[in-house]
Amino acid sequence: MAHRIDGRKLGRPHGPRLSLYGNLIVSVFRYEKVKTTEAKAKEIRPQVERMITLAKRGDLAARRTVAAELPDEPLVIRKLFDEIAPKYADRTSGYTRLVHIGQRAGDAAPIVQIELV
C-alpha cells in the first residue's frame, strides 16, 4: 500500500531529483517561464508558489529560508524579492500557470510551459 507517499520520483535518485527541482525553480524565476514535462512542472509548482509567498513577507528570515532552499543564485533571489514579489502584493495565491504545449517527439511525454501569471 502506498499510503502517505507524496511526490514523484521521476526516475531519479533523491539527490539528483532535488537538484533538478532547484534548477527548475531558479529557471522559472530567472526567465519567468520554462518549458518542461507536465510531471516536473506539477512537482515544482507548489514550491515556486511557496517561495513567492515567502518573498512577499520580505523579512530577513524569509530571505534566508529562500536562500537555503535554492541553489546559490544571489541574482535570482534578489529578483524574486525586488521584482517578482511586489508584482503579487495584492494576490493571495495562484502565481503560476501551466499551459499545455503538446507532446515531445521522442517519447510523447506531455510538454507544458510553467509561467508566472
TARA-V713808 format. One record per residue. RES is the residue in three letters. PHI is phi in degrees with one decimal (none if undefined). OMEGA is omega in whole degrees, 0 to 359 (none if undefined). Layout:
res=RES phi=PHI omega=OMEGA
res=RES phi=PHI omega=OMEGA
//
This chain:
res=MET phi=none omega=183
res=ALA phi=-108.1 omega=178
res=HIS phi=-77.3 omega=173
res=ARG phi=59.2 omega=175
res=ILE phi=-106.5 omega=186
res=ASP phi=-117.2 omega=175
res=GLY phi=93.0 omega=180
res=ARG phi=-106.9 omega=179
res=LYS phi=-88.4 omega=178
res=LEU phi=56.3 omega=177
res=GLY phi=66.6 omega=182
res=ARG phi=-130.5 omega=172
res=PRO phi=-66.9 omega=187
res=HIS phi=-57.5 omega=184
res=GLY phi=-62.9 omega=178
res=PRO phi=-61.8 omega=178
res=ARG phi=-66.2 omega=178
res=LEU phi=-66.1 omega=176
res=SER phi=-64.8 omega=178
res=LEU phi=-59.3 omega=179
res=TYR phi=-60.7 omega=181
res=GLY phi=-61.4 omega=180
res=ASN phi=-67.6 omega=177
res=LEU phi=-65.8 omega=180
res=ILE phi=-63.7 omega=178
res=VAL phi=-61.6 omega=179
res=SER phi=-65.0 omega=178
res=VAL phi=-62.3 omega=180
res=PHE phi=-72.2 omega=182
res=ARG phi=-72.3 omega=186
res=TYR phi=-102.0 omega=180
res=GLU phi=64.6 omega=170
res=LYS phi=-165.3 omega=183
res=VAL phi=-144.4 omega=173
res=LYS phi=-93.3 omega=180
res=THR phi=-156.5 omega=179
res=THR phi=-73.6 omega=183
res=GLU phi=-62.9 omega=181
res=ALA phi=-63.6 omega=180
res=LYS phi=-66.0 omega=180
res=ALA phi=-64.5 omega=179
res=LYS phi=-67.9 omega=181
res=GLU phi=-78.0 omega=183
res=ILE phi=-90.1 omega=184
res=ARG phi=-55.0 omega=179
res=PRO phi=-63.2 omega=180
res=GLN phi=-70.0 omega=178
res=VAL phi=-63.1 omega=181
res=GLU phi=-65.1 omega=179
res=ARG phi=-65.6 omega=180
res=MET phi=-66.3 omega=178
res=ILE phi=-66.2 omega=178
res=THR phi=-62.9 omega=176
res=LEU phi=-62.8 omega=182
res=ALA phi=-66.4 omega=177
res=LYS phi=-65.4 omega=175
res=ARG phi=-63.6 omega=172
res=GLY phi=76.9 omega=181
res=ASP phi=-85.7 omega=184
res=LEU phi=-65.5 omega=180
res=ALA phi=-64.1 omega=178
res=ALA phi=-65.1 omega=179
res=ARG phi=-63.3 omega=180
res=ARG phi=-70.0 omega=178
res=THR phi=-64.1 omega=179
res=VAL phi=-64.0 omega=181
res=ALA phi=-64.4 omega=180
res=ALA phi=-73.3 omega=184
res=GLU phi=-90.4 omega=180
res=LEU phi=-99.2 omega=171
res=PRO phi=-60.3 omega=185
res=ASP phi=-67.0 omega=182
res=GLU phi=-135.4 omega=185
res=PRO phi=-62.9 omega=180
res=LEU phi=-68.4 omega=179
res=VAL phi=-69.3 omega=179
res=ILE phi=-65.4 omega=177
res=ARG phi=-63.7 omega=178
res=LYS phi=-63.3 omega=180
res=LEU phi=-60.5 omega=184
res=PHE phi=-78.8 omega=187
res=ASP phi=-92.5 omega=185
res=GLU phi=-113.6 omega=188
res=ILE phi=-75.5 omega=184
res=ALA phi=-60.7 omega=179
res=PRO phi=-63.2 omega=178
res=LYS phi=-62.9 omega=184
res=TYR phi=-107.1 omega=184
res=ALA phi=-63.0 omega=182
res=ASP phi=-93.6 omega=183
res=ARG phi=-108.9 omega=184
res=THR phi=-89.7 omega=179
res=SER phi=-164.6 omega=178
res=GLY phi=73.0 omega=182
res=TYR phi=-88.1 omega=183
res=THR phi=-121.1 omega=179
res=ARG phi=-138.2 omega=174
res=LEU phi=-106.0 omega=179
res=VAL phi=-112.5 omega=180
res=HIS phi=-74.5 omega=184
res=ILE phi=-103.4 omega=182
res=GLY phi=157.9 omega=181
res=GLN phi=-119.3 omega=177
res=ARG phi=-71.7 omega=186
res=ALA phi=-66.5 omega=187
res=GLY phi=-70.4 omega=186
res=ASP phi=-128.9 omega=178
res=ALA phi=61.0 omega=176
res=ALA phi=-72.4 omega=179
res=PRO phi=-68.5 omega=181
res=ILE phi=-106.1 omega=177
res=VAL phi=-130.6 omega=173
res=GLN phi=-112.9 omega=176
res=ILE phi=-95.5 omega=184
res=GLU phi=-138.9 omega=175
res=LEU phi=-79.3 omega=183
res=VAL phi=-70.4 omega=none
//
